[in-house]
Amino acid sequence: MGPMSAIAVREDLSQRTALSKSALAVADLCGQKAWQEIHHRRPFIANPDVTFGSAVDAAVEQVLTVARAGLPPEAAQPMAAAAEIVARDGIEIHLEEVEVAVDAFRRDILPAHDWTLCGLQVHLSTVIDGWGDVDGHPDIVLHSGAVWDVKTSKRAKETARSVELGFYALVREAETGKSVPEVGYLTWVRARKPYWQTLSTPITDEFRDWTRERVDAYVRATRADALLNRAAAEPVNWTFPSGPKNGGLCRTCQYNPLFGGGCPMAVKGEDDD
């Protein structure tokens, strides 16, 4: 495939080594996958749900690129951006559903915030004591400093108090020296009657402490793993003992033996969930 146009370009993060939101999220969902990512990294397997989410994310970014510049809405190219994601992944999805999400975003979400000069796909990169190099790419950073992530899900989210949003806030604060007032999710809920769910939470000292402890635990586990395997001919998983939170996570996981991976806890039965 030839080079993509500039509408929906995303930085290739597959080989980054800095501590990231993605690494923390993987460890939260499945310790086995987190360990495999460290020692036997394999290419991600695209699937329709992930491609749909990426397409909505790229389309919304197009809408906000125009909104933050004060240009008329018709200047945006959201469906062209979504189509690029589909071409990149080689996975067919219903672009009509993406268009419904975009129209609802313009109607319900766009008027609810001040998008002037907001940052999109903001690259956060710094060094934090005890964690080392950290890296992140939150979808939206408002002029107020609030950090938002765009998601798609088949279920509504219960809280915005998550490790990933807390991590984004702490990295942003470390990089800029300014407090992040709020973090939140803008989630397209793919229910029978789909809708945009807005869910946010303030960044308090208690939330910061909670996030630090969760990230510290991950960092300790990775360092213990490196120490215990430093002389091993073949690494052994000592520090990430948990398996997947549910068997459905295994269906598209690149570490499932069904796809050539080596995970010993993968659920391989078609009916397991």
C-alpha positions as CSV (number, residue, x, y, z in Angstrom):
1,M,0.0,0.0,0.0
2,G,1.3,3.4,-0.9
3,P,1.7,6.3,1.6
4,M,-1.4,7.6,3.3
5,S,-2.6,11.1,2.9
6,A,-2.1,13.5,5.8
7,I,-5.7,13.3,7.1
8,A,-5.5,10.4,9.5
9,V,-1.8,9.9,10.0
10,R,-0.8,8.3,13.3
11,E,2.6,7.8,14.7
12,D,3.8,4.2,14.8
13,L,4.1,3.4,18.5
14,S,4.6,-0.3,18.2
15,Q,8.3,-0.2,19.1
16,R,8.4,2.5,21.8
17,T,10.1,1.6,25.0
18,A,9.0,4.4,27.3
19,L,6.3,3.8,29.9
20,S,2.9,4.4,28.3
21,K,-0.8,4.3,28.9
22,S,-1.1,1.4,26.5
23,A,1.3,-0.8,28.6
24,L,-0.6,0.0,31.8
25,A,-3.9,-0.7,30.2
26,V,-2.7,-4.1,28.8
27,A,-1.4,-5.1,32.3
28,D,-4.7,-4.1,33.8
29,L,-6.6,-6.4,31.4
30,C,-4.2,-9.3,31.2
31,G,-0.9,-9.9,33.0
32,Q,0.1,-12.6,30.6
33,K,-0.2,-10.2,27.6
34,A,1.8,-7.6,29.5
35,W,4.6,-10.0,30.0
36,Q,4.5,-11.3,26.4
37,E,4.7,-7.6,25.3
38,I,8.0,-7.3,27.1
39,H,9.7,-10.5,26.0
40,H,8.0,-11.8,22.8
41,R,6.3,-8.8,21.2
42,R,4.2,-9.6,18.2
43,P,2.3,-7.4,15.7
44,F,-1.2,-6.4,16.7
45,I,-4.1,-8.2,15.0
46,A,-6.6,-5.8,13.6
47,N,-10.3,-6.5,14.2
48,P,-13.5,-4.8,13.3
49,D,-14.2,-3.3,16.8
50,V,-10.7,-1.7,17.0
51,T,-10.9,-0.5,13.4
52,F,-14.3,1.1,14.1
53,G,-13.0,2.8,17.2
54,S,-9.9,4.1,15.3
55,A,-12.2,5.3,12.4
56,V,-14.4,7.3,14.8
57,D,-11.4,8.7,16.6
58,A,-9.9,10.0,13.3
59,A,-13.3,11.4,12.1
60,V,-13.8,13.2,15.4
61,E,-10.3,14.6,15.2
62,Q,-11.2,16.1,11.8
63,V,-14.3,17.7,13.2
64,L,-12.3,19.2,16.0
65,T,-9.5,20.4,13.8
66,V,-11.9,22.6,12.0
67,A,-13.8,23.7,15.2
68,R,-10.7,24.8,17.1
69,A,-9.7,27.0,14.1
70,G,-13.1,28.6,13.9
71,L,-13.7,27.3,10.4
72,P,-17.1,26.3,9.0
73,P,-18.1,22.7,9.7
74,E,-18.2,21.7,6.1
75,A,-14.4,22.3,5.9
76,A,-13.9,19.1,7.8
77,Q,-13.3,15.7,6.1
78,P,-14.3,13.2,8.8
79,M,-15.4,10.4,6.5
80,A,-12.3,10.7,4.4
81,A,-10.3,10.3,7.5
82,A,-12.4,7.3,8.6
83,A,-12.0,5.7,5.1
84,E,-8.2,6.0,5.5
85,I,-8.3,4.0,8.7
86,V,-10.3,1.3,7.0
87,A,-7.8,1.2,4.1
88,R,-4.8,1.1,6.6
89,D,-6.2,-1.8,8.6
90,G,-7.7,-3.7,5.7
91,I,-10.8,-4.4,7.8
92,E,-14.3,-3.8,6.5
93,I,-16.7,-1.9,8.8
94,H,-20.0,-0.1,8.4
95,L,-18.9,3.5,7.6
96,E,-22.5,4.5,7.8
97,E,-22.3,3.9,11.6
98,V,-19.2,6.1,11.8
99,E,-21.2,8.8,10.0
100,V,-24.0,8.5,12.5
101,A,-21.5,8.9,15.3
102,V,-19.9,12.0,13.6
103,D,-23.3,13.7,13.1
104,A,-24.2,13.0,16.8
105,F,-20.9,14.4,17.9
106,R,-21.5,17.6,16.0
107,R,-25.0,17.9,17.4
108,D,-24.5,16.8,21.0
109,I,-20.8,17.3,22.0
110,L,-19.5,20.1,19.9
111,P,-21.6,22.8,21.5
112,A,-20.9,21.6,25.0
113,H,-17.2,22.7,25.2
114,D,-14.9,25.5,24.1
115,W,-12.6,23.9,21.5
116,T,-10.6,27.0,20.8
117,L,-6.9,26.2,20.4
118,C,-7.4,22.7,21.9
119,G,-4.6,20.2,21.4
120,L,-5.3,17.0,19.4
121,Q,-3.3,13.8,19.6
122,V,-1.0,15.8,21.9
123,H,2.4,14.1,22.4
124,L,3.5,14.0,26.0
125,S,7.0,13.0,26.7
126,T,9.1,13.5,29.8
127,V,11.0,11.8,32.6
128,I,9.3,11.1,35.9
129,D,11.3,10.2,39.0
130,G,10.9,6.5,39.8
131,W,9.2,5.8,36.4
132,G,11.9,6.9,33.9
133,D,10.9,7.9,30.4
134,V,7.1,8.3,29.9
135,D,5.1,8.8,26.8
136,G,1.5,9.5,26.0
137,H,-0.9,10.7,23.3
138,P,-4.2,11.9,24.7
139,D,-6.8,12.6,22.1
140,I,-7.8,16.1,23.3
141,V,-6.3,18.7,25.7
142,L,-8.6,21.7,26.1
143,H,-7.2,25.2,26.6
144,S,-8.3,24.9,30.2
145,G,-5.8,21.9,30.6
146,A,-8.6,19.3,30.8
147,V,-7.6,16.0,29.1
148,W,-10.2,14.0,27.2
149,D,-10.1,10.6,25.4
150,V,-12.4,9.6,22.6
151,K,-13.7,6.0,22.9
152,T,-16.2,3.6,21.4
153,S,-17.7,0.8,23.4
154,K,-20.7,-1.6,23.4
155,R,-21.4,-0.6,27.0
156,A,-21.5,2.8,28.8
157,K,-18.5,3.5,31.0
158,E,-19.0,3.5,34.8
159,T,-16.3,6.0,35.7
160,A,-13.6,8.3,34.4
161,R,-11.4,7.4,37.3
162,S,-9.0,5.2,35.4
163,V,-5.3,4.5,35.4
164,E,-5.0,5.7,31.8
165,L,-6.6,9.1,32.4
166,G,-4.7,9.5,35.7
167,F,-1.5,8.6,33.9
168,Y,-2.2,11.2,31.2
169,A,-2.8,13.8,33.9
170,L,0.4,13.1,35.8
171,V,2.5,13.1,32.7
172,R,0.9,16.3,31.5
173,E,1.5,18.0,34.9
174,A,5.1,16.8,35.0
175,E,5.8,18.1,31.5
176,T,4.1,21.5,31.8
177,G,4.3,22.2,35.6
178,K,0.6,23.1,35.5
179,S,-2.3,21.3,37.2
180,V,-4.7,19.3,35.1
181,P,-8.2,20.2,36.4
182,E,-10.2,17.4,34.9
183,V,-10.0,14.3,32.8
184,G,-12.8,12.5,31.0
185,Y,-14.1,10.2,28.3
186,L,-16.2,11.0,25.3
187,T,-17.6,7.5,24.5
188,W,-19.7,6.5,21.5
189,V,-21.9,3.8,23.1
190,R,-22.9,1.3,20.4
191,A,-26.2,0.3,22.0
192,R,-29.4,-0.4,20.2
193,K,-29.9,3.4,20.3
194,P,-26.3,4.6,20.1
195,Y,-25.3,7.8,21.8
196,W,-22.3,9.9,23.1
197,Q,-21.7,9.4,26.8
198,T,-19.8,12.2,28.5
199,L,-18.1,11.2,31.8
200,S,-15.5,13.2,33.7
201,T,-13.8,13.5,37.0
202,P,-11.7,16.2,38.7
203,I,-8.0,15.5,39.3
204,T,-7.6,15.6,43.1
205,D,-4.6,14.8,45.2
206,E,-6.2,11.5,46.2
207,F,-6.7,10.6,42.5
208,R,-3.0,11.4,41.9
209,D,-1.9,9.2,44.8
210,W,-4.2,6.3,43.6
211,T,-2.7,6.6,40.1
212,R,0.9,6.7,41.3
213,E,0.4,3.5,43.3
214,R,-1.0,1.7,40.3
215,V,1.8,2.8,38.0
216,D,4.4,2.1,40.7
217,A,3.1,-1.4,41.0
218,Y,3.6,-1.9,37.2
219,V,7.1,-0.4,37.3
220,R,8.1,-2.6,40.2
221,A,6.8,-5.7,38.4
222,T,8.8,-4.9,35.2
223,R,12.0,-4.2,37.2
224,A,11.6,-7.4,39.2
225,D,11.0,-9.3,35.9
226,A,14.2,-7.9,34.5
227,L,16.2,-8.9,37.6
228,L,14.8,-12.4,37.8
229,N,15.4,-13.1,34.2
230,R,18.7,-11.4,33.7
231,A,20.7,-14.7,33.6
232,A,17.9,-16.9,32.2
233,A,18.4,-18.7,28.9
234,E,14.6,-18.4,28.4
235,P,12.7,-15.8,30.3
236,V,10.0,-17.0,32.8
237,N,7.0,-15.0,33.9
238,W,7.4,-14.4,37.7
239,T,5.8,-11.0,38.1
240,F,2.7,-10.8,35.9
241,P,0.7,-13.9,37.0
242,S,-2.8,-12.9,36.1
243,G,-4.6,-14.1,33.1
244,P,-7.2,-12.3,30.9
245,K,-10.1,-10.6,32.8
246,N,-12.4,-12.5,30.4
247,G,-12.0,-15.1,27.7
248,G,-13.3,-12.7,25.0
249,L,-10.0,-10.8,25.2
250,C,-8.2,-13.9,23.8
251,R,-10.2,-14.0,20.6
252,T,-8.1,-11.4,18.8
253,C,-5.0,-11.5,21.0
254,Q,-1.8,-11.9,19.0
255,Y,-0.3,-14.1,21.8
256,N,-3.0,-16.7,21.6
257,P,-1.5,-20.0,20.4
258,L,-4.3,-20.1,17.8
259,F,-2.5,-17.2,16.1
260,G,1.1,-18.4,16.7
261,G,1.6,-16.9,20.1
262,G,2.9,-18.6,23.2
263,C,0.5,-17.5,26.0
264,P,-0.1,-20.5,28.4
265,M,-3.4,-19.0,29.7
266,A,-5.1,-18.1,26.5
267,V,-8.7,-19.2,26.2
268,K,-8.9,-21.1,22.9
269,G,-12.5,-22.4,23.0
270,E,-14.9,-20.6,20.7
271,D,-17.7,-20.4,23.3
272,D,-15.6,-19.2,26.2
273,D,-16.2,-15.7,27.3
